[in-house]
Amino acid sequence: MSTEFHCVEDVLENYRSAVYEKNAVQFLSSYASDVHIYDCWGNWEYIGLDQWKQMIQEWFKGLDEEDIRLKVDFDDRVIEENSNLAFVHLQTAS
């Protein structure tokens, strides 16, 4: 289910758009089938895309039921990437 992204900004835009639209298929396209997620809500761990998909669908369903639309911004981010690896972190104030 993963989509080919060419840079970190593509992944961030996919996340931002998918959350705003509550589009689970689009959201999950950023993840490999063997994803291993550690989360802080409900279950602490999701192993594999099927488990993660179930959680995302429940999250988006809950947002729909409460008529909530989330807007995600990645302000003050620092992106460091090359052809093999990428890091994203928030810039901290000095």
N, C-alpha and C positions, 0 to 999 in steps of 0.2 A: 504494500500500500504506500510505501514511501515515494515521494516525489523528488526529482533531481533539482537541487537548489545550487546556484552558482556562487553565492556569497552569503555571508551571515545576514546581511540586510534582507535578502529574499526570505529567509527563515523567519525573521522577525515580522516582516510584512504579512507573511502567511498566517502567523499566530495572531497578529493584531486583527486581521480581516476575519479569520475563522471565529474568533471569540465574539467579535461584534455581531457577526451574522448567525452565531450559534450553529455553525456548520461543522458537525463532528467529522465527516469524511475529510473535509479540507484540513481541519485541525490535526487529525491523525496522520495525514500525508507527510508530516515532518518526522515521523517515528519509524524506526525499523521494526520488523515483525518480532524480533527478540528483545525488544526494549525492556528495561528493568527500571521502574520508577519508584522512588521513595517520596512519599507525600505526607502532608501533615493533617489531612482530613480523612475521617472514616478509617479505611484501611491504611496502614502505614506503608504497604508495599504492594506493587502491581507487577507481576511477571508476565511478560508477553503482551502483544498488542490487543488480544481479545479481552483481557482483564482491564487494561487501560481504556479500551473503547467503551466498555460498560460504564466505567466511572465517568467518562467524558459525556456520554449520552445522558446519564442521570444528572450531571451538573447542568447541562444545557436545558434539560427538561425542567429542572427546578427554577432556572432563570426565567423560562417561558411562563411557568405557573405563577411566578411572582411579578411578571411583566417587567423584568429587569433587562436592560441592554448595557453591556459593559464596553467601555472604550479603553483600550490599552495604549499607553504611551511608553516609549522607551527613551525618556529624556536623560541627558547627562551620561549616555553610555559611551564606553570605549570599546572599540572592536579591534581585535588583533587577529589576523588570519593569514594563512598561506594556502598552498594547494593541498595540504594534508591535515591541517588542524586550525581550529578557530576558538577564540575566547571572547566572551562578552562580559563586561563588568561595569558597574556604575562608577562614575568618577566621584571621588570623595572630595569634600571641601577641605582645603588646607587650613 
